[in-house]
Amino acid sequence: MKKLFYKYTSFISIFSVLTIWQLAGYFSLLPKFIFPTPLAIIKAFIREFDLLLFHSKITLLETAIGLGLGILIATILAILMDKYKLVYKIIYPLLILTQTVPTIAIAPILILWLGYDMTPKIVLIVITTTFPIIISILDGFKHCDIDQIQLLKLMNATDFQILKHLKFPTSLGYFFAGLRVSVSYAFITAVVAEWLGGFEGLGVFMTRVKKAFEYDSMFAVIFLISIISLLNIEIVKLIEKKVLKWK
């Protein structure tokens, strides 16, 4: 029984919260108009399923493109920052600066500059996701065994060979740790950018139902965003297990 309890602790806690929430709404302890019950949210999800599916595809596409570009840019920058100290000193402060400015403040400016299509959303995702990945890769490079690097250099190994056979494999675990963070950031960033301006996507749909005072549909979108974010993190974990089999 203890093993079963510990195994399903998360499920039991979530189920308990939803049950209390449903009962509170049933006995009118919560205003249903602005705080719909879980059953009302499920009904809204079923009612708006086609629209939610359509807008989810748009948001996921923006997330995939932005995250893909973010990974590519972060990897290139991390390699350059590790090899050239001058590049590190130039780029690192700029990366820190991008993280100090709130996403909600950057998004309207990018939309004003780049329009209401996917472009500003993708750019914002790239800005948000590159920092955790760069820091993770650099941290992985720093944990490489110095003696092994010296040995490879004595064997006349090139910088590319050292990167391929030592630095890159060592940094993979750190890379996936940063990627899990970036995946969650990417999807939320896309929604926030859509919420501030756009024609399609879950953020746009959320704005529309909020203005129509359809709070059950709005909560359905919120739950869907949470579920997709968690699924994305689990997908990264599965990929990590496949890639890092030795772990």
N, C-alpha and C positions, 0 to 999 in steps of 0.2 A: 504493500500500500504506500509506503514511504517513497519507493522508487517511482511509482505511478504519479504520486503527488508532485515530486520534484520535476518529473518529466513534463507534466502538463501544467506547471505553476503559472506560466504566462497566459495560457489559454483560460485557466480558471479565473485569474485576476481580471482579464478583459471581459469574460462572460459575466462576472459578478458586477462590474461597473455598468455594463449594458443593461443588466437586469434591474439594478437600482434606478438607473436612468429611466427605463421604460415604466417602472412602477411609479416613480415620481411624477412622470407625465400623465399616467393613467389616473392618479388621484389628484390631479390638478395642482401639484406642488410646484410645478414649473409652467410658465406661460408657453403653451404649445405654439403660439403665433411666431415667437422669436426663438423658441428652443424646442424644435420638433422631437418627437420620440424616435428611437431607433427603428421601430416598425414603419413610421411615417417616412423616414429617410429611405428605407428599403423600397417602399412603394414608389417614392419619387425616382429612385435609381432605375427601377423597372420601367416606369413611365417615360423617362428621358434617356433610355438606354441607347437608342440609335444616335441621338445627338451627342451623348457622352462618348460613344465610340468614335464618332467622326472627329470631334475636337481632340480626343486623346491621341489619335493618329498624328495630327498636326503637331501637338506638343512633343510627342515622342520623336518625331522626325527632327524637329529643331534641337532637341536634346542630343540625339545621336550625332548629328552633324557637328554641333558645337563641342561636344565631348571628344569626338574623334579629332577635330582640329586642335583642341586643347591638349590632348595627349601628345600629338605630333609636335606641336610648338614647345610644350614643356620638356619633352625628351631632348630636342635639339638644343634648347637653351641650357638645360642641365649639363649636357656634354660640354658645351662651350664654356659655361661658368666653371666647370671642374678643371678644364684644361688651361683656361686663360684667367688669371686673377684680375686683370683689368676689366674683362667682361663681367666678372662677378661683382666687382665694385660698382660698375655702372648700372647693371640690371637689377641687382638685389634691392636697392632703395626704391626703384620704380615699382617692383613687385609689392613691396610693403605698402607703398602709397596707394596702389590699386585696392588693397584690402582694407584700408582705413576709410575709404569713401563708401557709404551705404549703397547697396544695389538699387534701392528704390530712388536714389538721387541720380544715379548714372543713367538708368533706363529712359527717362523722358528726354534726356539730352541726345542719347543715341537714336531714339525714335525721331526726334526733330531733325537730326543730321541725315539719317539713313532711310527714313520712311516707315511705313506701317507694315511692311511685309516681314519675311523671316530674318532678313539681314541683321537688324539691330538686336534681335533676340539671340541669334547665333554669336554675334560679337560679344554680347554681355555674358553668355555662357562660357566663352573662351576666356574672358577676363577673370571670371569667377573660379574656373576649374584648373587653370594652369598653376596657380600658386601652390596648392597642396601637393600636386604631383611633382613639381620641381623640387620642393623641399624634401619630399620623400626620396626621390632619386639621388639627390645630393647627399642625403643622410646615408643611403646605401653605399654610395661611393666612398664615403669617409670610413665606413666599417670594413673596407677591404683590408686584408692582411698586408702590411707594409713589406714584410719579408717576402711574400709571394710576388709582390710587384717588383721588388729588387731582383728576385730570381729570374723573372721573365725578362727584365731589362738586360741582365747578364747573358741571357740566351738570345740577345739581339731581337727581342720581340718589338714590333712596332706599337705605337699608341693604339691603333685600331685593334690589334691582336690582344693587347692588354684589356681593352674595353670589352671585346667580344668574349674572351675566355675567362675573365676574372671579374671586372667591375659590373658588367651587365648581369651575369647570373647572381652575383652577391646582392645587387640592388633590387632584384625582382620582388622579394618579399616586402620591402619597403615601398616599392612602386604600387603594389596592390593595396597596401594600407592607405596610401594617399588616394588611390583610385576609388576606394569605397566612399571616402569623404566627398570626392569630386562628383561621383554619380548622384549622391543625394543632393548636393548643391546645384547640379546642372538642371535637374528636373524642376526644383523649386524656383530657380532663377528664371527658367522659361515661363513658368506660370505667372510670376511677378511681372515680367516684361510684357506679357500678353494682357495682364490686368491693367497696366498703365496705358496700353495702346496697341491696337491690332484689329484684325477682322475675324480671325479664327483661332481656336485653341481653348484649352480649359480655363485659362485666365479670363478670356473674353466671355466665355459662357457663364463663368461665375459672376462677372460684372452684370450681365444681362438679367440673370435670375435674382440678383440682389436688388437691382433697380425695380424689378417687378414684385418685390417682397415675397418671393417664393423661397423661403428659408429652408424648407425641406430639400429642395433641389440644390441649394447652395451647400448644405451639409453633405449631400450626396457627392458633390464635386470634391469637397474637402476630404472625405473618406477615401474617394477614388485616388486622389493625389497621394495620400499617405500609403495606400496599398501598393500603388505603382512604384513609389520610392523604395519601399521595403523589398519589393520583388527585384528591383534593379540591383540593390545591394546584395541580395541572395544570388543573383546571376553572376555578379563579380566574384563572390565567394566560390561558386562552383567552378568558374574559369580558373581561379587561383589554385584550387585543388587539382585540376587537370594539368596545369602548367608546372606547378611546384610539387610534383609527385614525391620527391624525396622528403618533403616535410610531412 
